């Protein structure tokens, strides 16, 4: 079961807010509630949680789990 809570940190003002991630999709845009900057994923990332979150999005968690030993 993937983690669904991730703390997003705005790279412009440093504001952090914990958000619940969708389990079946990536979030491409997120507006910081403090400075109203519209965040977009960094190059190579699928969503804002992978770029600015404390936990990668559920689709990335599912595909990139470490192999069992």
Secondary structure, DSSP 8 states (H G I E B T S, - for coil): ----EEEEE-TTT--EEEEE--SSS---EEE-TTT--EEE--TT-SSHHHHH-SS--HHHHHHS-----
